[in-house]
């Protein structure tokens, strides 16, 4: 969470699986499953944390990521 001008802003990441994990190492498959991506073109909304960023970095050739900002208060 970030505070901008007195408002709490949640940063989220919209992640879409754009390439299949067939023929990829098991570690990459586990990362995709850990993010909730099991099918092609599936999209998930995850918190923007260093752990999630690291997971995206490991499978960046299989996913598309964009930042989404949402206001809480």
Buried (B, 14 or more C-beta within 10 A) or exposed (E): EEEEEEEEBEEBBEBBBEEEBEEBEEEBBEBBEEBEBEEEEBEBEBEBEEEBEEBBEBBEEBBBBEEEEEEEE
